[in-house]
Amino acid sequence: MIATKNGANGLTAQEYVVKNRLQSADEAIHGWYRFVLGYPPHLVSEYLEKLNADPDRDSVFDPFCGTATTPVEARLRGFATISTDANPIALLAARVKLAWDIDLSQVRSRLDDVLDLATRCMQHAHLSPTFEVGAQLKLFETRQENYTVGDTSSTREFSPDDLLPPETAALIPRGFISPKPLTRVLAIRYAIEQRVVENDVRNFFALALANTIVSTAGNVGFGPEVYALPPREDADVLGAFAATVIRMIADLETILEQRPRPFPPTQIFKDDARVLASLANCQPIGTVITSPPYPNEKDYTRSTRLESVLLGLVTTKQDLRTLKAGLLRSNTRNVFVADEDDKFVADIPSIVRVANEIENKRVKLGKTSGFERLYHRVARLYFGGMFRHFANLLPRLRPGARCAYVVGDQMSFFRVHIRTAHLLADVARKAGYQVEGIDLWRTRRSTATGVDLEENVLILKRSETGK
């Protein structure tokens, strides 16, 4: 039996939201762009302390870095960091949030150029610079006379259809964005691509635009599944983008004032977390704090699909397929015929038992759809993929290194209870880790079953001898 420590008692829905919410001290950098399901920065701070991480000794690694909560918070606390992810929007977020050496005067200068060209492109598309019934930002008041002058060749070349051809537009889920806000987003993207040549500045603006797409331009809600909201006819996309950039500049200025140079080193890699090939030349890792996907029917690429497509990070069905191929198999939408990660857990009784329970429940219920037939296979592939991850990570850890994996129980597959942390403990033991325990981080009420499901932190350790 694994000892489970009480990190959180049962929470009401409101208390759960509060526990996951960014605290006021967390807003700078973390709030630039964040997945709704991401864990809060104060969890990272808590576990850096619990794991006895030492910035003079340990680098902090997040193999499923998402929007960079772990590396940002660890670096703010003086740790060198390493981050990997396979999702391009996650890599963009990590690169921007950790680019503390960016020239902010250059960002300000390029912002003027981007706003000017984006405004003229909107006018060229017969849209006013800001939302018709919205208040004009003071930022623009002194610049109105410049909106109709200057080089018009770039304006004439602005074509929403070229930036978002039909094949690419078809990747956006129906109803996720309305035509006018869409055109405004594309005008800003076009202006960034035309007026910004520095990669770090271009990425800075791209992340601000990603934030604007989710918060202002799109018709998307999260509950926690992503879904289409009632369509909005228009929105002040340009104003929201400008305000986001200005806030990001102010946040970074605050951070720079508080932390002396040189900053702790940081490395960011595109990688499949099951393989971790990018770690081959890295120094041994001392601490891991991360949250892999959970085994459920959530297509994690759909949660970021709108901004990924509008920023040009995913442009074809093949791009999407390639992205899914590099992800842990956690849902039926990214299972491939040739997958064989399940073979690594075929001898773990607890995994076999829960997979068989899922399949037996399917047969009993008479469910015959293609996706439903894959549920038991997803469970096996998920835990098999995590075995590969653990096995490939272990030799990259220093002796005595400790790891915290934030994972949640699931009941997505015919309401069969998957106790994710406990099952992963069995997988980690097979891979050679010591299991130190499971902390209860919080609970959440399943809307489908009314059951309180645990979200836990699995604590692992590499032996002091390194064996």
N, C-alpha and C positions, 0 to 999 in steps of 0.2 A: 504494500500500500504506500501511496505517496502522501506525505503530510501536506495538507492544504491550509495555508495561513489566511486569516481573514483580513484581506486588504480593503474590502468594501462589503457591507451588508446589502440586502436587497434594497434597491433604489426605486423611487417612483419615476415615472417617465420624465417629469421635470427635473428631478435630481440627477438623472442619468445625463440629460442634456447639459446641465450645469457642470457636471464632472468632466465632460468632454470638451467644454467650451474653453476658448482661449481666455486666460486671465489677463487683466490689464497689463501686467508685467510681460506677458508673452507676445503682445501685439507686434512689436517691432520685428521686422523681417518675416517672422512666422506668418503674419497675416497677409503677406503679399499674394499668396495663392496657396490654397489648402484643400485637400480632399475632405469631404464631409465626414468620412469614416476614419480619418486619421486620429491618432492618439494625441493628447495635449502635451506641450513641451514640459510641463511640470512633472509628467511621468518620467521623462528622460532624466531630469535633475534628481528625482527620487531614487532612480535605479543606478545612476552613477555613484551615488552615496552607498546604496545597499550592496553594490558589487565591489565596494572598496577600490574603485577605479582611481588611478593616480596619473595626473597629466604629465608628470615627469617620467613615467614608465610606460603608460598604456596609450596606444592609439585606439580610437573608437570606430567600429565598423558597423555599417547598416547595409546588409545585402539586399533589402527590399526598401530602398530609401524613400520612395514615394515623393512627397513634397519637401523632403529634407529636414523633417522635424528633429531627428536624432543628430545628424551632423551639425546643424545650425546651433542647437542648444549645447552640444558637447564643445563645439569650437568657442562659443561664447564663454564657456567655463574653462578654456585654456587647453583643450585636448586637440591633438592632431586627429584628423578624421579621414576615413575612406568610405566612399559610397558607391553602390552599384544599383542599377535598375535596367530593365529592358524596355520600359515605356518611354518614348521620346519626350512627352510632356513632363514626366518626372525628372528626366535628366536636365531639361531646360530649367525647371524650378530649382534644382540643386545647384546648377552652375551659376544662376543669377543670385540666389540667396547667399552663396559662399564667395562671390566675387567682390570682396571688400576693398580691393585695390583699384576699382574702377575710377576713372577720372570724372568726378561729378560735374565739374565745369563743362566738360565735353557733353555730358548728358543734357544739361540745361540748354546748351547751344543747339544741339540736335533736336531737342524738343520743339523749339521755335520753328525750325525748318519742317518738322513732321506735321505740326499743327497747321502751318500755313498751307502746305501742299494737300493735306487731307481735307481741309476746308474747301479748297478750290475744286478738288475732285468731287466732293459732295454737291457743290453748286453745279458742276458739270453734269451730275446725275439728277439735277432738278430737286435737290434736297437742301434745305437751309442748314447752316453750319451746326445749329443745335436743335434740339427737340422743339417743335413748333410752339407748344404751350409751356415750355420750361423756361426758367429764368436764365438769362445770359450770364455765364461765368465772368466775374470781374477780370479774370485772366485775359479775356479776349477784348475787353472794352477799348484798350488803347491800340488794338491791332486791326480793327475793322477795315481801315483804309488800305491795308496791305492785302486783303483777301482777293482783290480783283486785279492785282498787278503781278509783275514778275513773269518768269518763263512759263508759257502756257503749253509748251510741247508735251511735258510730262502729264499735264492735265488731260490733254486730248488722247493720250495713249492709255489712260486709265480705263480698263474694261473689266467689270465684275465677272463676266463670262470667261475671260482668259484666266483670271485668278482662281475661279471656281468652276471648272468645266462640269458638264452633266455627270460624268462618271464619278467625279469627286463629290459633287453635291449629293449624289445618291447615297453616300456613306453616312450622311447626317440623318439621325432618326426623325421621322415625320413630326412636324410641329415644334421642333426644338428652337427655331428662330424664325421671325417674320421678315418679309422682304426688305422693308426700310432699314431696320437695324442691321440686317445682313449687309446691305450696301455700305452702310457707314463703317462697319467693321472692315470690310474689304478696302475701303478708301484709306483707312488708317494703316492697314497692313501694306498697301501699295506705297504709301508715303514713307513708311519705315524702310522698305526695300529700296526705294529710290534715293532717299536722302541720308541714309546711315551706312557707312562703310565699315566702321569698327565693329567686330563681332561681339565684343562684350556689351557695347551700347545697344546694338541691335537686339541682343538677347534680353537686355534690361527692358526695352520697350515691348518686346514680344510677350514677356511675362506679365507686364502691366495690361496688355491687351487681353491675355488669357483671363486675367481676373475680371476685366470689364465684360468680356463675353459671358461669363458665368453670372456675374452679379447684376448686370444692367441690360445687355443686348439680348440674351437668350431667354426663351420661355421654358426654363428648366427648374425643376424642384427635386429635392432629395428627401426621402422619407423612410428608411435610408436608400431605397431604390431610386434611381433617377427616372423621372417621368416628365411629360410635357405639361406645362401650366397653360391656362387660357392665354391665347395669343395676345401680345401687345402690338398695337399698330406701329408705334415708334418709340424711341428712347433717346436720351441725351448721351449717346455713346462717346462722342468726342469730349464732352465735358467730364464724363466719368473717367475716361482714359487719362486726360490731363491731370485730373485730381489724384488719380492713383499714382502716376509718375511722381508728382510733387510730394506725395506722402512717402513714397519709397525713398526719395532723395533725403527727406527730413529724417526718416528712420535710420538710414545708413549714416548720416552725419552724427546722429546721437550715439550710435554704436562706435563710430570712429573716435569720438571725443572721450569715450569711457574706456577704450582698450588700446594699450600701447602697441606700437609696431615693434618687431615683426609679428604678424599674425601666425597662429599655429598653422602648420601646413595642412592642406586638404587635397584629396585626390578623388576624382569622380570618373567612373567607368560605365560604359554600356556593357551589360553582361547578363547572361542567364544565371540566376542564382543557384540553379542546380549544378552548374559547371564551375563558375568562379575562376575562369581562366585568367582574368585580369589581375588576380592576386599573386601571380607567379613571381613577380619581381618586387613585391611589397615586403616591408619589414613585418616580423611576427606581430599579430594582433593581440591586444590584451583584454579588450572588452567589446562585446556585441550587444547592441540594443536595437531591436527590430520588431516589425509586425508583418509576417507573411500573409498572403490571402488566406481566407478561411474556406473550407470545403462547403460550397453552397452553389446555388444557381445564379449567382451574381456575375455577370460579364463585366469585369473590371475595365475593359477597354471602352465599354459603352458609357461609363461614368465620366470619361474625359473625351468622348468622341467629338463633341461639338467644337471645343477649342483646338483639339488636335488637327481636325480637318481644316478649320478656318485659318489656322496658322501655317498650313502647308506641311505639317509634320507627317500626316498620313494622307496620301492622295489617290491611292488605288486599292482595289480589293486585295491585290497581292501584298501591298504594304501592310494591310490589316492582318492578313494571314501570316505574314512573316513575324509581325509583332506578337500575335497569339502563340506562334510556335516557340517563341523564346520565353514564355511565361510558365510558371508552375501550373499544372493541370488542376484547377480548382472548380471548374464548371464544365458543362457539356459543350459549351460554345468554343472551347479551345482544346477539345480532344481530337487527336488525329489517329488514323488507322494504324500507322506504324509505331505508335507509342508503346513503350514496354517498361516504363518506370515501375509498373505494378510488380514485376518480378522480384524487386528488392525487398518487398514486404510479404512475400508469399508464405514465409515461415514465422510471421508474427501473429500469434493466435488472436489477439485483440483486434487487429486490423481485419483479418479474415472473418472474424465473427460479426463485426459491424457491417462489412460489405455483404455478407450472406444475409443478414437481417434485412438490409435494404432490398435485395433482390427477392427474397421470400415475400416481403410486404408487397412488392410490385405484382408478383404472381397472384397473391391472395386478393388484391384489389382489382385484378384484371386490367392493369394498365399496359398498353401496348405501343405507345408512341416511341419514335426513335430516340428522343431525348430521355424518356423515362427508362428505356432499356439500358441507357448508359450510366444511370445514377450509381449503381454499385461499382462500375468500372472507374468512375470519377474518384470515388473514395479510395480505391486501391492506388490509382495513379497519383493522387494528391500525396498520400503518405509515402509512396515510393519515391516521388520527386523530392520530398523533404528528406528522405534517407540520403539521396544523392547529395543534396545540399549539405547536410551534416557531415557526410563522409569527406566531401571535398573541402569543407571548411576546417576540419579538425587539424590537418597538418599545417595550416596557416596560422594557427593560434599558438601563442607562447605557452609553455607549461604553467598550469595554474590559472589560465585565462578563464573568465566567467562570461556567461551569455544570458540575456533576458529576451525571451520570445513572447510577445503579446499576441494571444490568440483567443478566439471565442468559440464556445460550443455552438452547434448548429443543429437545426431540425428541418432543413430544406428538402431532404429526400424522403418523402412519404412519412414525415414527422418522426423518423428514426433519430434518436438522440445520439449525436456524434460529440463525444467529450474530447474535443480537439487537443487540449493541453495534455491530458492523461495518455491519449494515444501517441502523441508526439514524444512523450517521455519514453514510451516503449521503443519507438523508432530510434531515438537518440542513444539509448542504452546499447542497442545493436550496433550503432555507428561508433561506439567507443567512449561515450561521454559519461560522466558522473551526473546523476540527477539529484540536485540539492533540494528541490521542492517546487511547489506550485503556489503562488500567491493569488488570492482572489482580488482582482483589480476592481471590478464592478459587476453588476448584473443588469440585464436588460430584458424587458418583457417581450416575448414573441407575440406579434399581432395575430399570427395564424393559429397558435395553440394556447395562448394565455399562460404559457410556462415561462418562468424566470430562468433565463439562460446565463451561464457564467461567462465572463471574460477574464481570463487568467494570464498570469505572467509565469512562464515556465523558466526555471533557473537551472542552467547547465554549467558544467565545469570540465575543463581538460585537466587530467591528473597532473600533479606537481612533477611527476617524472616524465611527462610528455608522452606516455604510452597509453 
